Amino acid sequence: MGQDKALLTRGGRTLLEQTLLTVSEISSEIIVVADRADRYPLAIGRGIADRFPGAGPLGGVITGLELLGEGNHLVTACDMPSLQTSVLRYLLSCANEEADCVVPLVGGRLEPLCAVYQQSALVPLRAYFEEGERALHRSLRRLRLRTVPEEELRAFDPELRCFRNLNTPEEAAEWIS
């Protein structure tokens, strides 16, 4: 991308701020895992330092789960400009003791950065990480998953816009305009 996606701005609000506003509608405890706790100025939530900076999203998920403890924890990326609270609420409602993670299945791909992780996911994720692996999507093979198919998600987001991320300068420019 060539720049920090979290700081892309549209309408006077950064992409990170937009994400935090959406998540704040359904959660009172919000953390932002980044390489440094003070990486971003936050009006909502609190920043925490990634215990594994530079190791990718898996390290961030592990860091968050270690901090938050028991419960269901919503994990979102900051580069999903169309997150919808209805989808996030539905994912949370699907959480149960039989699954370590509730993860959408969109276009034949798992979406681990718009998912709900239980504390029970921490041990297998940490073991995978300690083996030297860093791919979050592959780490899901170690978890008991509750996949949420497109058909269920379309009831809340008919076009599945919630799962579109900004990965290229062109996508960012389109979002900004």
Secondary structure as UniProt FT lines:
FT   HELIX           5..7
FT   STRAND          9..10
FT   TURN            11..12
FT   STRAND          13..14
FT   HELIX           15..24
FT   TURN            25..26
FT   STRAND          31..34
FT   TURN            37..38
FT   STRAND          46..49
FT   TURN            53..54
FT   HELIX           57..68
FT   STRAND          72..76
FT   TURN            81..82
FT   HELIX           85..93
FT   TURN            97..98
FT   STRAND          101..106
FT   TURN            107..108
FT   STRAND          109..110
FT   TURN            112..113
FT   STRAND          114..118
FT   HELIX           119..121
FT   HELIX           122..130
FT   TURN            131..132
FT   HELIX           136..139
FT   HELIX           140..142
FT   STRAND          145..149
FT   HELIX           150..153
FT   TURN            154..156
FT   TURN            158..159
FT   HELIX           161..163
FT   HELIX           169..176
//
